[in-house]
Amino acid sequence: MGSAPEQDGSLEGALDDIARLLGSAQPALAAQRAGMLLQDVPGHPLATLFLGSAQRQVGDLDGALRILERLAQAHAGWAAVHYELGLVLGQIGRREAALQSLRQAVHSRADIGEAWLRIADHLVEMGDPAGADAAYANHRVVEGCDPGLLAPATAICDNRLQDAETLLRSQLERNPRDAAALRMLAEVAVRRRRHADAEKLLRHSLELAPESNAARHSLAIVLHGLGRSPEAVAEVDRLLAVEPWNLAYLNLKANVLTQTGDHLGAIVAYAAVLDACPGNARIWVSYGDALKTAGHQAEGIAAYRKGIELAAGFGEAWWSLANLKTLRFSPEDIGTMRRQLDRRDVTGDDRLHLHFALGKALEDGVRYAESFEHYAAGNRIRRESARYDAEATSTYVRLCKALFTADFVEQRHGWGCRSGDPIFIVGLPRAGSTLVEQILSSHTAVEGTMELPNVVGIARSVTALAAAGSQPRHYPEVLATLGADRFLALGERYLSETRARRKAGLPLFIDKMPNNWMHAGLIHLILPNAKIIDARRHPMGCCFSAFKQHFARGQLYTYGLEDLGRYYRDYVDLMAHFDSVLPGRVHRVQYERLIENTEAEVRSLLAYCGLPFEDGCLRFYESERAVGTASSEQVRQPIFREAMDQWRHFEPWLDPLKRALGEEVSRPEPPVSGS
C-alpha cells in the first residue's frame, strides 16, 4: 500500500513471511518475527511498519503509536504508514488526528478503499454527513478496484471527472461487461447530476455483479435523489440484511424514511445509529426532528438538548429548539448561545443558526432591537453563500403571463389527466399554509402528505426536453409546443410518483409545496380537476416571518428584505393573472380572515374542495398526523392569533421591505376566490 522505501533483496523472504502472518491473523507471531528482524537490520522501514501494525492488532496501541509516529515523520509520502497510524489514532479516540493521517494516506494513494471507509465513519461520528457521503462515495469507487481501473479511480477521487469519464469509456469499449467500470462511470454521472444515466449504469452493473454492495449502495442513493423512495428503501434493506449495523446504510435508510413520511420508521433507524454513535450531535438532532414531526415533542426536545450537551456550539441544535416556535429559552440558554457566538471557532452554519435562535429568544423576551440585530446577522451570513436573482423571478412571471392567456388555456380545455385527487396548497412560506393543510387533513376524506417535489421535478423534465429539441425553448414557453397526449402523460406521472405518499387510502390528498404557485399554469394543464388553494397573508407579516426563518434548503429570496418584498409582488402579480384568465380556478384563503372568522372560512374552503362540512376540521389541533414544517407545534394548538401583528414590533427596521413591497403594503385584501 503506497510506495514503500527500497528493500534489500536478501530480506524479501523474511518480510514476506511476516506479511503472511499478518494476513493470516497471527499478529503476535508477526510482531516477534519483525522484532527479531529489526535486531539484524535496525530501522528497516518495512519491518518497522509490520511491527507497528502487529502491535496494533494485538492491542498494544501505545507501542504501535510510538513506532508509527516516528515512521510517519521519516517517510511523509508513504501511504501505508499513514493509514496504519490513522487506524491507531482512531482506536485511541483521537479522531481529528486520525482523520489527518488517513487523509494524508489517500492523498498519496487515492485508491486505498479502507482508508476512505475509515474517513467516512469518523466523519459520521463527528457530525459531518456531507463529508462522510463524499468519503463513502470514494470508497465505493475504489472498493475492489482492478489495477487497470486505478487511473480513473484516482481521477474520480481527485474530482477530475472528465479525465475519469474518458478513461472509463475507453475501458468499456474494450470490455463492455466490466461491472466495476460501469459502477465508477455511474459515480461520475452522479457527480455531474445525471441521475437517470447513473441509475441505468448501476442496474447494468448489478446485473453483471449482483453481489456488489458498493453498486447497490450507490443505486439506493440515486433512487433517493430521484424521489423514488420506496425503491431506495428496498435496496437499503437488502444491504442491511448483509451488514445490519453498517452506519452508512442505517443513516441512509433513516433519511429515506423521513422523506417518505414514515417518521416512526425513521425514529427506529436513527435510534440504531445512535446506539453505535451516541456521541454524534448531528444524528441526535436528526433524531429529534423525526420525533418532533411524529408529534413526540418532549422526546424531540430531549434529543436536541442531548446534541447541545455534546456540542454547545452546534448551532443547528439551538435553531431546532427555536424552530419549535412554542419553546421559550431560559436566561441560561441565552447566556450559553452568546458565549458560543463569542468563540472564534464557531463559524459558518453554526454561527448563522445561533443568530437565528438568539433572535427568537430575544423576541420572546420583548427585546426587539437586539432580536432584529441577530436576525439580520444570520441573514447576512446566509446571503454570502446564497445566490438569488430577483430579476430572473420577475422575468419568469412576465413569461408566464404572456403564455397563459385566456385563449391559450381555452384551446387546451379538456386536456390533461382528469383525476381530482390532488389538492395543492401554494403561496409563500409562513403564510398559514400548514394551518390550511391541518384543517383539510382533519377531514375524513383528505390525507395530508408533505411538501412534495414532484411538480418541480416535472417542470424540470419539461425544461430538459426543451433543451434537447431542435428548437430549444425555455420553460414555461416550451409548454406551448406540447400536445394533449403529453399533458395527459405528465398528469398521470404526477399521480404515479406521489402514490407512495398516500398511505391512508383516502379519496383526496394534499401537496403543500409553497413554491408551486410558480407552476399553477402547469398544474392546471396536467391536472385540470385538481384543486389549487392560495394561502395568503398580510405582506408585512408574511415577509418578516420568512425573514426570521432559516430554511433548511431553498427559499433563497428570504435572506434580504428587498428580495422578499419583490418576490411577494411577483407572486401576487402572477396569482392575480390566473384569477383573471381562469376565474374561480384558484381558491384564496386569507390568513387574517381565517383567524378571525374560522368557521365561515373553513366552510368556504370545504365547499371549494367539494367536501361536506365536518366538525373535526374545526378541531384540527386534535389531529395526531405528522407535521414537518416550522409550524408543526403551532397547529397542534387551537387558532394561533398572536402571530398576526408580531411584525409591528419590528416596524422601525422594516423600511427596505416596505419600499420593495410598494403598493402591496396598503392594497385591499383580494377576494376569497379568484374573480
C-alpha positions as CSV (number, residue, x, y, z in Angstrom):
1,M,0.0,0.0,0.0
2,G,1.7,3.2,-1.2
3,S,5.3,3.4,-2.2
4,A,7.5,1.7,0.4
5,P,11.2,2.5,0.7
6,E,13.6,0.3,-1.2
7,Q,14.1,-3.2,0.3
8,D,17.3,-5.2,0.5
9,G,16.7,-8.2,-1.7
10,S,18.1,-10.6,0.9
11,L,15.4,-9.6,3.3
12,E,12.5,-10.2,1.0
13,G,11.9,-13.8,2.2
14,A,11.7,-12.7,5.8
15,L,9.5,-9.8,5.1
16,D,7.1,-12.0,3.0
17,D,6.8,-14.4,5.9
18,I,5.9,-11.5,8.3
19,A,3.3,-10.2,5.8
20,R,1.8,-13.7,5.5
21,L,1.5,-13.9,9.3
22,L,-0.3,-10.6,9.5
23,G,-2.6,-11.6,6.7
24,S,-3.5,-14.9,8.4
25,A,-4.4,-13.2,11.7
26,Q,-1.3,-14.1,13.6
27,P,-0.1,-10.7,14.8
28,A,1.7,-11.9,17.9
29,L,4.0,-14.1,15.9
30,A,4.4,-11.4,13.3
31,A,5.5,-9.0,16.0
32,Q,8.0,-11.5,17.3
33,R,9.5,-12.1,13.8
34,A,9.6,-8.3,13.0
35,G,11.4,-7.6,16.2
36,M,14.0,-10.3,15.5
37,L,14.5,-8.9,12.0
38,L,15.0,-5.4,13.3
39,Q,17.8,-6.6,15.6
40,D,19.6,-7.6,12.4
41,V,18.7,-4.6,10.3
42,P,17.8,-1.8,12.8
43,G,15.4,0.8,11.5
44,H,14.4,-1.1,8.4
45,P,11.2,0.8,7.2
46,L,9.0,-2.1,6.1
47,A,9.9,-4.3,9.1
48,T,9.2,-1.3,11.3
49,L,5.8,-0.8,9.7
50,F,5.0,-4.5,10.1
51,L,5.9,-4.3,13.8
52,G,3.7,-1.3,14.3
53,S,0.8,-3.0,12.5
54,A,1.3,-6.2,14.5
55,Q,1.3,-4.3,17.8
56,R,-1.9,-2.5,16.9
57,Q,-3.5,-5.8,16.1
58,V,-2.5,-7.4,19.4
59,G,-3.8,-4.4,21.3
60,D,-0.5,-2.6,22.2
61,L,-1.8,0.7,21.0
62,D,0.8,2.9,22.9
63,G,3.6,0.8,21.5
64,A,2.2,0.9,18.0
65,L,1.7,4.7,18.2
66,R,5.3,5.4,19.2
67,I,6.6,3.3,16.3
68,L,4.2,4.6,13.6
69,E,4.5,8.3,14.6
70,R,8.3,8.2,14.2
71,L,8.0,6.2,10.9
72,A,5.4,8.7,9.5
73,Q,7.8,11.6,10.3
74,A,10.6,9.9,8.4
75,H,8.5,8.8,5.4
76,A,5.9,11.6,4.9
77,G,4.9,10.3,1.4
78,W,4.4,6.6,2.4
79,A,0.6,6.0,2.3
80,A,0.7,2.7,4.2
81,V,2.3,4.1,7.3
82,H,-0.2,7.0,7.4
83,Y,-3.1,4.5,7.0
84,E,-1.8,2.4,9.9
85,L,-1.2,5.4,12.1
86,G,-4.7,6.6,11.3
87,L,-6.1,3.3,12.5
88,V,-4.2,3.5,15.8
89,L,-5.3,7.1,16.4
90,G,-8.9,6.2,15.7
91,Q,-8.8,3.3,18.2
92,I,-7.5,5.6,21.0
93,G,-10.2,8.2,20.3
94,R,-8.1,10.9,18.6
95,R,-10.4,11.4,15.7
96,E,-9.1,14.7,14.4
97,A,-5.5,13.3,14.3
98,A,-6.8,10.0,12.8
99,L,-8.6,12.0,10.0
100,Q,-5.5,13.9,9.3
101,S,-3.4,10.7,8.9
102,L,-6.0,8.9,6.8
103,R,-6.4,11.9,4.5
104,Q,-2.6,12.0,4.1
105,A,-2.8,8.3,3.2
106,V,-5.4,8.9,0.4
107,H,-3.5,12.0,-0.7
108,S,-0.6,9.7,-1.5
109,R,-2.7,6.8,-2.8
110,A,-6.3,7.7,-3.6
111,D,-7.2,4.0,-4.2
112,I,-6.9,2.9,-0.6
113,G,-10.6,1.9,-0.1
114,E,-10.3,1.1,3.6
115,A,-8.9,4.5,4.3
116,W,-11.8,6.2,2.6
117,L,-14.2,4.0,4.6
118,R,-12.5,4.9,7.9
119,I,-12.6,8.6,7.0
120,A,-16.3,8.3,6.3
121,D,-17.0,6.5,9.5
122,H,-15.1,9.2,11.5
123,L,-17.0,12.0,9.8
124,V,-20.3,10.3,10.6
125,E,-19.4,10.1,14.2
126,M,-18.2,13.7,14.2
127,G,-21.4,15.0,12.6
128,D,-20.3,15.8,9.1
129,P,-22.7,13.9,6.9
130,A,-21.8,15.7,3.7
131,G,-18.1,14.9,4.1
132,A,-19.0,11.4,5.1
133,D,-21.1,10.9,2.0
134,A,-18.2,12.1,-0.2
135,A,-15.8,9.7,1.5
136,Y,-18.2,6.8,1.2
137,A,-18.6,7.6,-2.5
138,N,-14.8,7.4,-2.9
139,H,-14.8,4.1,-1.0
140,R,-17.4,2.7,-3.4
141,V,-15.3,3.9,-6.3
142,V,-12.1,2.2,-5.3
143,E,-13.6,-0.9,-3.4
144,G,-12.1,-3.9,-5.0
145,C,-10.6,-1.7,-7.7
146,D,-8.9,-3.7,-10.5
147,P,-5.4,-2.4,-11.2
148,G,-6.5,-1.4,-14.7
149,L,-9.0,1.0,-13.2
150,L,-6.6,2.7,-10.8
151,A,-6.2,5.7,-13.0
152,P,-9.9,6.5,-13.4
153,A,-10.5,5.8,-9.7
154,T,-7.8,8.3,-8.7
155,A,-9.3,10.8,-11.2
156,I,-12.7,10.5,-9.5
157,C,-11.3,10.9,-6.0
158,D,-9.4,14.0,-7.2
159,N,-12.7,15.2,-8.8
160,R,-11.2,15.2,-12.3
161,L,-14.4,14.0,-13.8
162,Q,-13.7,14.5,-17.5
163,D,-10.5,12.5,-17.3
164,A,-12.3,9.7,-15.4
165,E,-15.1,9.5,-17.9
166,T,-12.7,9.4,-20.8
167,L,-10.7,6.6,-19.2
168,L,-13.8,4.6,-18.2
169,R,-15.5,4.8,-21.6
170,S,-12.2,3.6,-23.2
171,Q,-12.2,0.7,-20.8
172,L,-15.8,-0.2,-21.5
173,E,-15.2,-0.2,-25.2
174,R,-12.6,-2.9,-24.6
175,N,-14.8,-4.7,-22.1
176,P,-18.5,-3.8,-22.1
177,R,-19.2,-6.2,-19.2
178,D,-16.8,-4.6,-16.8
179,A,-19.1,-4.2,-13.8
180,A,-16.7,-2.1,-11.8
181,A,-16.1,0.3,-14.7
182,L,-19.9,0.7,-15.1
183,R,-20.2,1.4,-11.3
184,M,-17.4,4.0,-11.5
185,L,-18.9,5.7,-14.6
186,A,-22.2,5.9,-12.7
187,E,-20.4,7.8,-9.9
188,V,-19.2,10.2,-12.5
189,A,-22.8,10.7,-13.7
190,V,-24.0,11.3,-10.1
191,R,-21.3,13.9,-9.5
192,R,-22.4,15.6,-12.8
193,R,-26.1,15.4,-11.6
194,R,-27.1,13.0,-14.4
195,H,-29.0,10.7,-12.1
196,A,-31.1,8.9,-14.7
197,D,-27.9,7.9,-16.5
198,A,-26.4,6.8,-13.2
199,E,-29.4,4.5,-12.5
200,K,-29.1,2.8,-15.9
201,L,-25.4,2.2,-15.4
202,L,-25.8,0.9,-11.8
203,R,-28.6,-1.5,-12.8
204,H,-26.4,-2.9,-15.6
205,S,-23.5,-3.2,-13.2
206,L,-25.7,-5.1,-10.7
207,E,-26.9,-7.5,-13.5
208,L,-23.3,-8.4,-14.1
209,A,-22.2,-8.4,-10.4
210,P,-25.4,-8.7,-8.2
211,E,-23.3,-9.2,-5.0
212,S,-21.7,-5.7,-5.3
213,N,-22.7,-3.8,-2.1
214,A,-21.0,-0.7,-3.4
215,A,-23.1,-0.6,-6.6
216,R,-26.3,-1.3,-4.6
217,H,-25.5,1.4,-2.1
218,S,-24.9,3.9,-5.0
219,L,-28.2,2.8,-6.6
220,A,-30.1,3.4,-3.3
221,I,-28.6,6.9,-3.1
222,V,-29.5,7.6,-6.7
223,L,-33.1,6.4,-6.3
224,H,-33.4,8.6,-3.2
225,G,-32.2,11.6,-5.2
226,L,-34.8,10.8,-7.9
227,G,-37.6,10.8,-5.3
228,R,-38.3,7.1,-5.7
229,S,-38.1,6.4,-2.0
230,P,-39.8,3.0,-1.8
231,E,-37.3,1.6,-4.3
232,A,-34.5,3.1,-2.4
233,V,-35.7,1.6,0.9
234,A,-35.9,-1.8,-0.8
235,E,-32.3,-1.6,-1.9
236,V,-31.1,-0.4,1.6
237,D,-32.9,-3.3,3.2
238,R,-31.1,-5.7,1.0
239,L,-27.8,-4.1,2.1
240,L,-28.8,-4.2,5.8
241,A,-29.6,-7.9,5.5
242,V,-25.9,-8.4,4.9
243,E,-24.5,-5.7,7.2
244,P,-27.2,-4.9,9.8
245,W,-25.0,-2.4,11.7
246,N,-23.5,-0.5,8.8
247,L,-23.8,3.2,9.8
248,A,-23.9,4.4,6.2
249,Y,-26.8,2.1,5.4
250,L,-28.7,2.9,8.6
251,N,-28.3,6.6,8.2
252,L,-29.4,6.5,4.5
253,K,-32.5,4.4,5.5
254,A,-33.4,7.0,8.2
255,N,-33.1,9.8,5.7
256,V,-35.2,8.0,3.0
257,L,-37.9,7.1,5.5
258,T,-38.1,10.7,6.7
259,Q,-38.6,11.7,3.0
260,T,-41.4,9.2,2.6
261,G,-43.2,10.4,5.7
262,D,-42.5,7.2,7.6
263,H,-41.3,9.0,10.7
264,L,-41.8,6.1,13.1
265,G,-39.5,4.0,10.9
266,A,-37.0,6.9,10.7
267,I,-37.0,7.1,14.5
268,V,-36.1,3.4,14.8
269,A,-33.3,3.8,12.2
270,Y,-31.9,6.9,13.9
271,A,-32.0,5.1,17.3
272,A,-30.0,2.3,15.8
273,V,-27.4,4.7,14.5
274,L,-27.2,6.4,17.9
275,D,-26.7,3.0,19.6
276,A,-23.4,2.8,17.6
277,C,-22.6,6.5,17.7
278,P,-24.1,8.0,20.9
279,G,-21.6,10.9,20.7
280,N,-22.8,12.2,17.4
281,A,-24.6,15.6,18.0
282,R,-25.9,15.8,14.4
283,I,-27.6,12.5,14.5
284,W,-29.2,13.5,17.8
285,V,-30.7,16.5,16.0
286,S,-31.9,14.4,13.1
287,Y,-33.5,12.0,15.6
288,G,-35.1,15.0,17.3
289,D,-36.5,16.2,14.0
290,A,-38.1,12.8,13.4
291,L,-39.6,12.7,16.9
292,K,-40.9,16.3,16.7
293,T,-42.5,15.6,13.3
294,A,-44.2,12.5,14.6
295,G,-45.7,14.6,17.5
296,H,-43.3,13.4,20.3
297,Q,-42.4,16.9,21.3
298,A,-40.9,16.2,24.7
299,E,-38.7,13.4,23.4
300,G,-37.7,15.6,20.5
301,I,-36.6,18.4,22.8
302,A,-34.6,16.0,24.9
303,A,-32.8,14.8,21.7
304,Y,-32.0,18.4,20.7
305,R,-30.7,19.1,24.2
306,K,-28.5,16.0,24.0
307,G,-27.0,17.4,20.9
308,I,-26.3,20.7,22.7
309,E,-24.8,18.8,25.6
310,L,-22.4,17.1,23.2
311,A,-21.5,20.2,21.3
312,A,-22.6,23.6,22.8
313,G,-21.6,25.4,19.7
314,F,-23.7,23.2,17.4
315,G,-26.0,25.9,16.0
316,E,-28.5,23.6,14.3
317,A,-29.4,22.1,17.7
318,W,-30.2,25.5,19.1
319,W,-32.2,26.5,16.0
320,S,-34.1,23.3,16.1
321,L,-35.3,24.2,19.6
322,A,-36.1,27.8,18.5
323,N,-37.9,26.4,15.4
324,L,-40.5,24.7,17.6
325,K,-41.9,28.2,18.0
326,T,-43.6,27.3,21.2
327,L,-40.5,26.7,23.3
328,R,-39.1,29.6,25.5
329,F,-35.4,29.7,26.2
330,S,-34.1,30.2,29.7
331,P,-31.7,33.0,30.7
332,E,-29.1,30.3,31.0
333,D,-29.8,29.2,27.4
334,I,-29.4,32.8,26.1
335,G,-26.1,33.1,28.0
336,T,-24.8,29.9,26.5
337,M,-25.7,31.0,23.0
338,R,-24.0,34.4,23.5
339,R,-20.8,32.6,24.7
340,Q,-20.8,30.4,21.6
341,L,-21.0,33.4,19.4
342,D,-18.0,34.9,21.2
343,R,-15.9,31.8,20.2
344,R,-13.7,32.3,17.1
345,D,-14.0,28.6,16.2
346,V,-17.8,28.8,15.9
347,T,-18.3,29.8,12.2
348,G,-20.4,29.3,9.1
349,D,-23.7,27.4,9.6
350,D,-23.2,27.1,13.4
351,R,-22.9,30.9,13.7
352,L,-25.9,31.7,11.5
353,H,-28.1,29.1,13.3
354,L,-27.1,30.6,16.6
355,H,-28.0,34.1,15.4
356,F,-31.5,33.0,14.3
357,A,-32.1,31.1,17.5
358,L,-30.9,34.0,19.7
359,G,-33.1,36.3,17.6
360,K,-36.1,34.2,18.5
361,A,-35.1,34.0,22.2
362,L,-34.7,37.8,22.4
363,E,-38.0,38.4,20.6
364,D,-39.8,36.2,23.1
365,G,-38.1,38.4,25.8
366,V,-39.5,41.6,24.2
367,R,-36.0,42.8,23.3
368,Y,-36.9,43.7,19.8
369,A,-33.9,45.8,18.8
370,E,-31.4,43.1,19.8
371,S,-33.6,40.5,18.3
372,F,-33.6,42.2,14.9
373,E,-29.8,42.6,15.1
374,H,-29.4,38.8,15.4
375,Y,-32.0,38.0,12.7
376,A,-30.2,40.4,10.4
377,A,-26.8,38.9,11.2
378,G,-28.0,35.4,10.5
379,N,-29.5,36.5,7.1
380,R,-26.2,38.3,6.2
381,I,-24.2,35.1,6.7
382,R,-26.7,33.1,4.7
383,R,-26.7,35.6,1.8
384,E,-22.9,35.2,1.5
385,S,-23.4,31.7,0.2
386,A,-26.9,32.0,-1.3
387,R,-27.3,33.5,-4.7
388,Y,-30.7,34.8,-5.6
389,D,-31.6,36.5,-8.8
390,A,-34.6,38.7,-8.3
391,E,-34.8,39.7,-11.9
392,A,-34.9,36.1,-13.0
393,T,-38.1,35.6,-10.9
394,S,-39.7,38.7,-12.3
395,T,-38.8,37.7,-15.9
396,Y,-40.3,34.2,-15.3
397,V,-43.6,35.8,-14.1
398,R,-43.7,38.0,-17.2
399,L,-43.2,34.9,-19.4
400,C,-46.0,33.1,-17.6
401,K,-48.4,35.9,-18.0
402,A,-47.6,36.2,-21.7
403,L,-48.1,32.5,-22.2
404,F,-51.2,31.7,-20.2
405,T,-53.7,33.9,-21.9
406,A,-57.4,33.2,-21.9
407,D,-57.2,31.9,-25.5
408,F,-54.2,29.6,-24.6
409,V,-56.0,27.9,-21.7
410,E,-59.3,27.7,-23.6
411,Q,-57.6,26.0,-26.6
412,R,-56.4,23.3,-24.2
413,H,-59.7,22.9,-22.3
414,G,-60.2,19.2,-21.5
415,W,-56.5,18.2,-21.8
416,G,-54.6,16.6,-19.1
417,C,-55.4,13.8,-16.5
418,R,-58.9,14.0,-15.3
419,S,-58.2,12.9,-11.7
420,G,-59.4,15.3,-9.0
421,D,-57.4,13.6,-6.2
422,P,-54.7,16.3,-5.5
423,I,-55.3,19.4,-3.5
424,F,-52.4,21.9,-4.0
425,I,-51.8,24.5,-1.3
426,V,-49.5,27.2,-2.7
427,G,-48.2,30.6,-1.7
428,L,-45.3,31.9,0.4
429,P,-43.9,30.0,3.4
430,R,-45.1,31.3,6.8
431,A,-48.4,32.4,5.2
432,G,-50.6,29.9,7.0
433,S,-50.4,27.0,4.6
434,T,-49.7,24.5,7.3
435,L,-52.8,25.6,9.2
436,V,-54.9,25.2,6.0
437,E,-53.3,21.8,5.5
438,Q,-54.1,20.7,9.1
439,I,-57.7,21.8,8.7
440,L,-58.2,20.0,5.5
441,S,-56.4,16.8,6.6
442,S,-58.7,16.7,9.6
443,H,-61.5,15.8,7.1
444,T,-62.2,12.1,6.8
445,A,-61.8,12.2,3.0
446,V,-58.4,14.1,2.9
447,E,-54.9,12.9,3.6
448,G,-52.1,15.3,4.4
449,T,-48.8,14.3,2.9
450,M,-45.9,16.9,2.9
451,E,-44.2,19.4,0.6
452,L,-43.8,17.2,-2.4
453,P,-41.1,17.9,-5.0
454,N,-42.9,16.3,-7.9
455,V,-44.4,19.3,-9.7
456,V,-41.0,21.0,-9.7
457,G,-39.4,17.7,-11.0
458,I,-41.9,17.6,-13.8
459,A,-41.2,21.2,-14.7
460,R,-37.5,20.4,-14.8
461,S,-38.1,17.4,-17.1
462,V,-40.1,19.6,-19.5
463,T,-37.2,22.1,-19.4
464,A,-34.7,19.3,-20.2
465,L,-37.0,18.1,-23.1
466,A,-36.9,21.6,-24.5
467,A,-33.2,21.9,-24.3
468,A,-32.8,18.6,-26.2
469,G,-35.1,19.7,-29.0
470,S,-34.2,21.0,-32.4
471,Q,-35.7,24.4,-31.5
472,P,-34.8,24.9,-27.8
473,R,-37.3,26.9,-25.8
474,H,-37.2,27.8,-22.1
475,Y,-39.8,26.8,-19.6
476,P,-42.6,27.9,-19.5
477,E,-42.7,28.7,-23.2
478,V,-42.0,25.1,-24.1
479,L,-45.4,24.2,-22.8
480,A,-46.9,25.7,-26.0
481,T,-45.2,23.0,-28.1
482,L,-46.7,20.0,-26.2
483,G,-49.8,18.2,-27.3
484,A,-52.7,16.7,-25.4
485,D,-51.1,13.3,-25.0
486,R,-48.1,14.8,-23.4
487,F,-50.1,16.8,-20.8
488,L,-52.1,13.6,-20.0
489,A,-48.9,11.6,-19.5
490,L,-47.4,14.3,-17.2
491,G,-50.6,14.3,-15.1
492,E,-50.5,10.5,-14.8
493,R,-46.8,10.7,-14.0
494,Y,-47.6,13.0,-11.1
495,L,-50.2,10.6,-9.7
496,S,-47.9,7.7,-10.1
497,E,-44.9,9.4,-8.4
498,T,-47.0,10.5,-5.4
499,R,-48.9,7.3,-4.9
500,A,-46.3,6.0,-2.4
501,R,-47.0,9.1,-0.2
502,R,-50.7,8.2,0.1
503,K,-50.7,5.7,3.0
504,A,-54.3,6.2,4.3
505,G,-56.2,5.3,1.1
506,L,-58.4,8.4,1.2
507,P,-60.0,9.9,-1.9
508,L,-58.1,13.2,-1.8
509,F,-54.5,14.2,-0.8
510,I,-52.7,17.4,-0.2
511,D,-49.4,18.6,-1.8
512,K,-48.3,21.6,0.3
513,M,-45.2,22.8,-1.7
514,P,-45.5,26.6,-1.4
515,N,-43.4,27.4,-4.4
516,N,-45.9,25.6,-6.7
517,W,-47.5,29.0,-7.2
518,M,-44.9,29.4,-9.9
519,H,-46.3,26.3,-11.6
520,A,-50.1,26.9,-11.2
521,G,-50.4,27.0,-15.0
522,L,-48.6,23.7,-15.4
523,I,-50.8,22.2,-12.7
524,H,-53.9,23.4,-14.5
525,L,-52.8,21.9,-17.8
526,I,-51.8,18.4,-16.5
527,L,-54.4,18.1,-13.7
528,P,-57.4,20.4,-14.7
529,N,-59.6,18.9,-11.9
530,A,-57.1,19.3,-9.1
531,K,-57.8,21.9,-6.5
532,I,-55.4,24.9,-6.1
533,I,-55.6,26.8,-2.8
534,D,-53.6,30.1,-2.4
535,A,-52.7,30.6,1.2
536,R,-52.3,34.4,1.5
537,R,-51.2,36.6,4.5
538,H,-50.6,40.3,5.1
539,P,-47.4,41.1,3.1
540,M,-45.5,42.6,6.0
541,G,-46.4,39.8,8.4
542,C,-45.7,37.1,5.8
543,C,-42.4,38.6,4.6
544,F,-41.0,39.4,8.0
545,S,-41.9,36.0,9.3
546,A,-39.9,34.4,6.4
547,F,-37.0,36.8,7.2
548,K,-36.9,35.4,10.8
549,Q,-36.9,31.8,9.5
550,H,-33.8,29.9,8.5
551,F,-35.0,27.4,5.9
552,A,-33.1,24.1,5.6
553,R,-33.0,24.4,1.8
554,G,-34.2,26.7,-1.0
555,Q,-36.2,29.9,-0.4
556,L,-33.1,32.0,-1.2
557,Y,-35.1,35.1,-1.6
558,T,-35.9,35.2,2.2
559,Y,-32.5,36.4,3.3
560,G,-32.9,40.0,2.2
561,L,-35.8,42.4,3.0
562,E,-35.7,43.9,-0.5
563,D,-35.7,40.5,-2.2
564,L,-38.6,39.4,0.0
565,G,-40.7,42.4,-1.0
566,R,-40.1,42.0,-4.7
567,Y,-40.7,38.2,-4.6
568,Y,-44.1,38.8,-2.8
569,R,-45.0,41.3,-5.5
570,D,-44.2,38.8,-8.3
571,Y,-46.2,36.1,-6.5
572,V,-49.3,38.3,-6.1
573,D,-48.9,39.5,-9.7
574,L,-49.0,36.0,-11.2
575,M,-51.8,34.8,-9.0
576,A,-53.9,37.8,-9.9
577,H,-53.2,36.9,-13.6
578,F,-54.7,33.4,-13.1
579,D,-57.7,35.0,-11.3
580,S,-58.3,36.9,-14.5
581,V,-57.8,34.2,-17.1
582,L,-59.1,31.3,-15.0
583,P,-61.9,32.9,-12.8
584,G,-62.6,30.8,-9.7
585,R,-59.9,28.2,-10.5
586,V,-57.8,29.2,-7.5
587,H,-59.4,29.5,-4.1
588,R,-57.8,32.0,-1.8
589,V,-57.6,31.7,2.0
590,Q,-56.6,34.9,3.7
591,Y,-54.8,34.1,6.9
592,E,-56.2,37.0,8.9
593,R,-59.8,36.2,7.9
594,L,-59.3,32.5,8.8
595,I,-58.1,33.5,12.2
596,E,-61.0,36.0,12.9
597,N,-63.8,34.0,11.3
598,T,-62.7,30.5,11.3
599,E,-65.9,28.5,10.8
600,A,-67.1,30.6,7.8
601,E,-63.7,30.3,6.1
602,V,-63.5,26.6,6.8
603,R,-66.9,26.0,5.3
604,S,-66.0,28.0,2.2
605,L,-62.8,26.1,1.9
606,L,-64.5,22.7,2.1
607,A,-67.2,23.8,-0.3
608,Y,-64.5,24.7,-2.9
609,C,-63.0,21.2,-2.4
610,G,-66.4,19.6,-2.9
611,L,-66.4,18.3,0.6
612,P,-69.2,18.3,3.2
613,F,-68.6,20.2,6.4
614,E,-67.2,18.2,9.4
615,D,-66.8,19.5,12.9
616,G,-63.4,17.8,13.1
617,C,-62.0,20.4,10.7
618,L,-62.6,23.0,13.5
619,R,-60.7,20.8,15.9
620,F,-57.7,20.4,13.7
621,Y,-55.4,20.7,16.6
622,E,-56.5,17.3,17.9
623,S,-55.1,15.5,14.8
624,E,-52.2,13.2,15.5
625,R,-50.8,13.3,12.0
626,A,-47.1,14.1,11.4
627,V,-46.3,17.7,10.6
628,G,-42.8,18.5,9.3
629,T,-42.9,22.3,8.8
630,A,-41.8,25.1,11.1
631,S,-45.4,25.5,12.3
632,S,-45.7,21.9,13.5
633,E,-46.3,22.7,17.1
634,Q,-48.4,25.8,16.5
635,V,-51.0,23.8,14.5
636,R,-51.3,21.3,17.4
637,Q,-52.9,24.2,19.4
638,P,-56.2,26.0,18.8
639,I,-56.2,29.0,16.5
640,F,-53.0,30.9,17.0
641,R,-53.8,34.7,16.9
642,E,-50.6,36.0,18.4
643,A,-48.6,35.9,15.2
644,M,-50.8,38.2,13.2
645,D,-49.2,41.5,14.1
646,Q,-45.8,40.5,15.5
647,W,-44.1,42.2,12.7
648,R,-45.2,45.6,14.1
649,H,-42.8,45.3,16.9
650,F,-40.0,45.4,14.3
651,E,-41.5,48.1,12.1
652,P,-38.7,50.7,12.8
653,W,-36.3,48.4,10.9
654,L,-38.5,47.3,8.0
655,D,-38.4,50.3,5.7
656,P,-36.5,48.4,3.0
657,L,-39.3,45.8,2.9
658,K,-42.0,48.4,2.7
659,R,-40.3,50.1,-0.2
660,A,-39.9,46.9,-2.1
661,L,-43.5,45.9,-1.5
662,G,-44.7,49.2,-2.8
663,E,-48.5,49.4,-3.1
664,E,-48.9,45.9,-1.8
665,V,-48.4,47.2,1.7
666,S,-51.8,49.0,1.6
667,R,-53.6,47.1,-1.1
668,P,-57.1,45.9,0.0
669,E,-57.4,42.2,0.6
670,P,-58.0,40.2,-2.5
671,P,-61.3,38.3,-2.9
672,V,-61.6,34.8,-1.3
673,S,-61.7,33.2,-4.7
674,G,-60.4,34.5,-7.9
675,S,-62.7,36.7,-9.9
